[in-house]
């Protein structure tokens, strides 16, 4: 008969455990266009294009780039930091799940106390259990919140990793094109040295003026200075690549080499598919889910908490006879606790949670808009760069032909060297402009791939 009150409490708790305060989560709606505005002329992605085919940078077919990028996940310290934060979030989620179940603890003690002339010993062994019944769903909403936060952390880790990989790939392509620019200046320096030698010989023979010799020297030294200016820029790109790989700049070097990568044809996914392909969007959406669950946690503060506790053990003044029926002690009973008066603190907490949810929804929708803008920007940039590069290629070829003809005319004595220097400088400038455009084109291709999600599909992030 003594157990009837506890049995009634357990039955009541079992009936009420199905209650859940707070709103159930629904993903916020966002308006997505049917297709990208600047997608004209681009290949639309088909289902097999979306299948996981390995690392996204494989489309460039550059083994050196692949080797560098594979180190980012392993050694990049920013990635390591967010990987640790992700493990921390997962542990917090596991702790929230454990709170749904009883907690059992054991204690053992032996004390001796007394007054003047007398002393007594007390020995105690006890096992106790407590269980907070999740009547209103506070613990389950907390678990939802922490699970969503862990999923957001996974998406954030993916986003940080993708960002580091993107930065390294962009630095790599800029460095490789800079190698070509340096090589072009070196070729020009060698040619200008030959021209200077010819003019110097003519000057010594009295058939050329001092002004022409000075012009040739100026042309040579200007090309040398430009080549040296590119050297420190290349070194800084090399340093950046080292740090992205988790290495000190002194521990890494990337020798000059031709750019062997192939410019890929990038299929463009539909705007709606972008919501599942970008980790930054997944991060924002999971934060919305966590904020939604936090509303339920805040609302549960309006209701009392019910905790069942029980303990049993033995207590005696004699240690060798501690575990015996006459020395047993026990306690059993429920505890109901709740706030009676808080002058609006609970209401303010609920309002704060609702405001945080509204803010996270706005952040999520803004992330989607920003993603659409990035894709549109890089689509139009790459499309325009293709035409611009083709036009610059023709301009560079024409300038080279003009420089060749002008130099032949100078050799024949038809024109002054000033005309030769002008056309040669124009030719060098046009070729450098072409390489700069190609560098921008490589960088934009990486940016578009990353804007489309970089091959990420959100495994382990979506609920």
C-alpha positions in Angstrom: 0.0 0.0 0.0 2.9 2.3 0.7 3.9 2.1 -3.0 0.5 3.2 -4.3 1.3 7.0 -4.3 4.5 6.4 -6.2 2.8 4.1 -8.7 0.2 6.8 -9.3 2.9 9.4 -9.8 4.7 7.2 -12.3 1.5 6.5 -14.2 0.7 10.2 -14.3 4.2 11.0 -15.5 4.0 8.4 -18.2 0.8 9.9 -19.5 2.2 13.5 -19.4 5.6 12.7 -20.9 4.1 12.9 -24.3 3.5 16.6 -23.8 5.8 19.0 -25.6 5.7 22.7 -25.1 7.0 25.0 -27.8 6.5 25.0 -31.6 7.5 22.0 -33.7 10.2 22.9 -36.3 9.4 23.7 -39.9 12.1 24.9 -42.2 11.5 28.6 -43.1 10.3 29.1 -46.6 12.5 31.0 -49.1 11.8 32.2 -52.6 14.0 30.6 -55.2 14.0 31.5 -58.9 13.4 28.8 -61.5 16.9 29.3 -62.8 19.9 31.6 -62.6 19.7 34.8 -64.6 23.2 34.4 -65.9 23.0 30.7 -66.6 22.5 31.2 -70.4 25.1 29.3 -72.2 26.1 27.1 -69.2 25.6 23.4 -69.0 22.7 22.5 -66.6 23.6 19.9 -64.0 21.8 16.6 -64.4 21.4 14.0 -61.6 24.6 12.1 -62.4 26.5 15.3 -62.3 25.4 15.8 -58.7 26.8 12.4 -57.6 29.8 12.4 -55.3 32.8 11.9 -57.6 35.5 12.7 -55.0 37.3 16.0 -54.3 35.9 18.9 -56.2 39.4 20.1 -57.4 39.8 16.9 -59.4 38.1 18.6 -62.3 41.3 20.6 -62.9 43.4 17.5 -63.4 46.4 19.0 -61.7 48.2 16.5 -59.5 50.3 19.2 -57.7 47.1 21.1 -56.8 45.5 17.9 -55.6 48.4 17.1 -53.4 48.4 20.5 -51.8 44.6 20.6 -51.2 44.6 17.1 -49.6 46.7 18.6 -46.8 44.1 21.2 -45.8 41.8 18.8 -43.9 44.8 17.2 -42.2 47.0 20.1 -41.1 45.1 23.4 -41.4 44.8 24.8 -37.9 41.6 26.7 -38.5 40.0 23.4 -39.7 41.5 21.7 -36.6 39.9 24.3 -34.4 36.4 23.9 -35.9 36.8 20.1 -35.9 37.4 20.3 -32.1 34.4 22.6 -31.7 32.3 20.1 -33.7 33.3 17.2 -31.3 32.5 19.5 -28.4 29.0 20.1 -29.8 28.5 16.4 -30.3 29.5 15.7 -26.7 27.0 18.3 -25.5 24.3 16.6 -27.6 25.2 13.2 -26.0 25.0 14.8 -22.5 21.5 16.1 -23.3 20.4 12.7 -24.3 21.7 11.2 -21.1 19.6 13.7 -19.1 16.5 11.8 -20.3 17.4 8.8 -18.2 17.9 8.3 -14.4 21.1 9.1 -12.7 22.5 6.5 -10.2 25.2 7.4 -7.7 26.9 5.5 -4.9 28.6 6.8 -1.8 30.6 5.2 1.0 31.9 7.0 4.1 33.4 6.3 7.5 33.5 9.0 10.1 34.5 9.2 13.7 33.3 12.0 16.0 33.0 12.7 19.7 33.2 15.0 22.7 35.5 15.2 25.7 35.6 11.7 27.1 33.5 9.9 24.5 33.8 9.0 20.8 31.6 7.2 18.2 32.1 5.9 14.7 29.6 6.0 11.9 29.9 3.8 8.7 27.7 4.4 5.7 27.2 2.8 2.3 24.4 4.0 0.1 23.1 3.9 -3.5 20.8 6.7 -4.7 18.9 7.4 -8.0 17.2 10.4 -9.3 15.2 11.0 -12.4 13.8 14.2 -13.7 10.6 13.3 -15.6 10.4 15.2 -18.9 6.7 16.0 -18.5 6.6 19.2 -20.5 9.3 18.3 -23.0 12.0 20.6 -21.7 14.7 18.0 -21.8 13.6 16.8 -25.3 13.6 20.3 -26.6 17.1 20.8 -25.1 18.2 17.7 -26.9 16.7 19.0 -30.1 18.5 22.3 -29.6 21.8 20.7 -29.0 21.5 18.2 -31.8 20.7 21.0 -34.3 23.6 23.0 -32.9 25.9 20.0 -33.4 24.6 19.7 -37.0 25.3 23.4 -37.5 28.8 22.9 -36.2 29.3 20.1 -38.7 28.2 22.4 -41.5 30.4 25.2 -40.2 33.4 22.8 -40.2 32.6 21.9 -43.8 32.3 25.6 -44.7 35.6 26.5 -43.1 37.3 23.5 -44.8 35.9 24.5 -48.2 36.9 28.1 -47.7 40.5 27.2 -46.9 40.6 24.8 -49.9 39.2 27.5 -52.1 41.7 30.1 -50.9 44.6 27.7 -51.5 43.4 26.8 -55.0 43.1 30.5 -55.9 46.5 31.3 -54.5 47.9 28.3 -56.4 46.5 29.5 -59.8 47.7 33.0 -59.2 51.1 31.8 -58.4 51.3 29.6 -61.5 50.2 32.4 -63.7 52.7 34.7 -61.9 55.4 32.1 -62.9 54.4 32.7 -66.5 54.5 36.5 -66.0 58.0 36.3 -64.5 59.2 34.1 -67.3 57.8 36.5 -69.8 59.7 39.4 -68.2 62.8 37.3 -68.2 62.5 36.6 -71.9 61.9 40.3 -72.4 65.0 41.2 -70.4 67.1 38.8 -72.4 65.8 40.4 -75.7 66.3 43.9 -74.4 69.8 43.1 -73.4 70.5 42.0 -77.0 68.9 45.1 -78.3 71.0 47.2 -75.9 74.2 45.5 -77.0 73.4 46.2 -80.7 72.6 49.9 -80.0 75.7 50.3 -77.8 77.8 49.0 -80.6 76.2 51.4 -83.0 76.6 54.3 -80.5 80.3 53.5 -80.2 80.6 53.4 -83.9 78.9 56.8 -84.0 75.8 55.7 -85.9 73.4 56.0 -83.0 72.6 58.8 -80.6 73.1 58.9 -76.8 69.3 59.4 -76.4 68.6 56.1 -78.2 71.1 54.3 -76.0 69.4 55.8 -72.9 66.0 54.7 -74.2 67.2 51.1 -74.6 68.7 51.1 -71.1 65.5 52.5 -69.7 63.5 49.7 -71.4 65.8 47.0 -70.0 65.8 48.3 -66.4 62.1 48.8 -66.4 61.5 45.1 -67.4 63.9 44.0 -64.6 62.1 46.1 -62.0 58.8 44.7 -63.0 60.1 41.1 -62.8 61.5 41.8 -59.3 58.1 43.3 -58.2 56.5 40.0 -59.2 59.0 38.0 -57.2 57.9 39.3 -53.8 54.2 38.8 -54.7 54.9 35.2 -55.7 56.8 34.6 -52.4 53.8 35.9 -50.4 51.4 33.6 -52.3 53.8 30.7 -51.5 53.8 31.7 -47.8 49.9 31.8 -47.8 49.8 28.3 -49.3 52.1 27.0 -46.7 50.0 28.4 -43.8 46.8 27.0 -45.3 48.5 23.6 -45.3 49.4 24.1 -41.6 53.1 24.7 -42.3 55.5 27.5 -41.5 56.5 29.4 -44.7 60.2 28.3 -44.1 59.1 24.7 -44.3 57.5 24.9 -47.7 58.5 25.9 -51.2 56.8 25.5 -54.6 59.2 25.5 -57.5 58.3 27.4 -60.7 56.5 25.2 -63.2 54.1 25.4 -66.1 50.4 25.5 -65.4 49.2 22.1 -66.5 45.6 22.3 -65.2 42.6 22.1 -67.5 40.0 24.8 -67.3 36.8 22.8 -66.5 33.3 23.1 -67.9 31.2 23.7 -64.7 27.6 22.4 -64.7 25.2 24.8 -63.0 22.7 23.4 -60.5 19.2 24.8 -60.2 18.8 27.5 -57.5 16.6 25.2 -55.4 19.4 22.6 -55.3 21.8 25.2 -54.0 20.0 25.0 -50.6 21.3 21.4 -50.1 24.7 22.0 -51.7 26.2 24.9 -49.7 27.4 24.3 -46.1 27.0 27.9 -45.1 23.3 27.7 -45.9 23.0 24.4 -44.0 24.7 26.1 -41.1 22.2 28.9 -41.1 19.3 26.5 -41.4 20.4 24.3 -38.5 20.8 27.4 -36.3 17.1 28.2 -37.1 16.2 24.7 -35.9 18.2 25.2 -32.7 16.6 28.6 -32.0 13.2 27.0 -32.6 13.9 24.3 -30.0 15.1 27.0 -27.6 11.6 28.5 -27.6 10.3 25.3 -26.1 13.0 25.2 -23.5 12.1 28.8 -22.5 8.4 28.0 -22.4 8.9 25.0 -20.2 10.1 27.3 -17.4 6.4 28.2 -16.9 5.7 24.6 -15.6 7.1 22.8 -12.5 9.8 20.1 -12.7 9.0 16.7 -11.3 12.0 14.6 -10.0 11.7 11.1 -8.6 14.5 10.1 -6.1 15.2 7.0 -4.2 18.1 5.9 -2.0 18.9 2.8 0.0 21.9 1.5 1.9 23.3 0.6 5.3 24.4 2.6 8.3 26.1 1.3 11.4 28.6 2.2 14.1 30.4 -1.2 13.5 32.1 -1.7 10.2 32.2 -5.5 10.2 28.4 -5.7 10.7 27.5 -2.8 8.3 25.7 -4.9 5.7 22.8 -6.4 7.6 19.1 -6.1 7.7 18.9 -4.1 11.0 21.3 -1.5 9.6 19.5 -0.8 6.3 18.2 2.7 5.6 16.1 4.0 2.6 14.2 6.9 1.3 11.8 7.3 -1.6 9.6 10.1 -3.0 8.9 12.6 -5.7 9.9 16.3 -5.7 7.9 19.0 -7.4 9.6 22.3 -7.9 8.6 25.4 -9.9 8.8 29.2 -9.9 6.0 30.9 -8.0 7.0 34.5 -8.7 9.7 35.9 -10.9 8.3 39.3 -11.9 8.2 38.5 -15.6 11.7 36.9 -15.9 10.2 33.7 -17.6 8.1 35.8 -20.0 11.2 37.8 -20.9 13.1 34.6 -21.5 10.4 33.3 -23.9 10.4 36.6 -25.7 14.1 36.6 -26.0 14.0 33.0 -27.5 11.4 34.1 -30.0 13.4 37.1 -31.0 16.5 35.0 -31.4 14.5 32.6 -33.6 13.3 35.5 -35.8 16.8 36.8 -36.1 18.1 33.3 -37.2 15.3 33.0 -39.8 16.4 36.4 -41.3 20.0 35.3 -41.2 19.1 32.1 -43.0 17.2 33.8 -45.7 20.0 36.4 -46.2 22.5 33.5 -46.6 20.3 32.1 -49.4 20.1 35.5 -51.1 23.9 35.9 -50.7 24.4 32.5 -52.2 22.3 33.3 -55.2 24.2 36.6 -55.8 27.6 34.8 -55.6 26.6 32.3 -58.2 25.1 35.0 -60.5 28.2 37.1 -60.1 30.7 34.4 -61.0 28.5 33.1 -63.8 28.5 36.5 -65.5 32.2 37.1 -64.6 33.4 33.8 -66.2 31.2 34.3 -69.2 32.5 37.8 -69.9 36.1 36.8 -69.1 36.0 34.1 -71.8 35.1 36.7 -74.4 37.5 39.2 -72.9 40.4 36.8 -72.9 39.8 35.8 -76.5 39.9 39.5 -77.5 43.0 40.1 -75.4 44.7 37.1 -77.0 44.1 38.6 -80.5 45.4 42.0 -79.2 48.6 40.4 -77.8 49.2 38.5 -81.1 48.8 41.7 -83.1 51.1 43.6 -80.7 53.8 40.9 -81.0 53.6 41.1 -84.8 53.8 44.9 -84.7 56.9 44.7 -82.5 58.5 42.2 -84.9 57.8 44.3 -88.0 59.0 47.5 -86.3 62.2 46.0 -85.2 62.9 44.7 -88.7 62.3 48.3 -90.0 64.7 49.7 -87.5 67.3 47.1 -88.5 66.8 48.3 -92.1 67.3 51.9 -91.0 63.8 52.9 -91.9 62.7 54.2 -88.4 64.2 55.3 -85.1 64.6 53.0 -82.1 62.0 55.1 -80.2 59.3 53.5 -82.4 60.8 50.0 -81.7 60.8 50.6 -77.9 57.2 51.8 -78.0 55.9 48.8 -79.9 57.9 46.4 -77.8 56.6 47.9 -74.6 53.0 47.7 -76.0 53.6 44.0 -76.9 54.9 43.2 -73.4 52.0 45.1 -71.8 49.4 43.3 -73.9 50.9 39.8 -73.1 51.0 40.7 -69.4 47.3 41.8 -69.6 46.5 38.5 -71.2 48.1 36.6 -68.3 46.3 38.7 -65.8 43.0 37.9 -67.4 43.8 34.2 -67.3 44.7 34.5 -63.6 41.3 36.1 -63.0 39.7 33.4 -65.0 41.2 30.6 -63.0 40.3 32.3 -59.7 36.7 32.9 -60.8 36.4 29.2 -61.8 37.3 28.2 -58.3 34.9 30.8 -56.8 32.1 29.5 -59.0 32.7 25.9 -58.0 32.7 26.9 -54.3 29.6 29.1 -54.7 27.8 26.0 -56.1 28.8 24.0 -53.0 32.1 22.6 -54.0 30.7 19.1 -54.3 29.5 19.1 -50.7 26.2 17.3 -50.1 25.6 17.7 -46.4 26.0 14.1 -45.2 25.5 14.0 -41.4 24.2 17.5 -41.2 20.5 17.4 -42.3 18.2 15.8 -39.7 
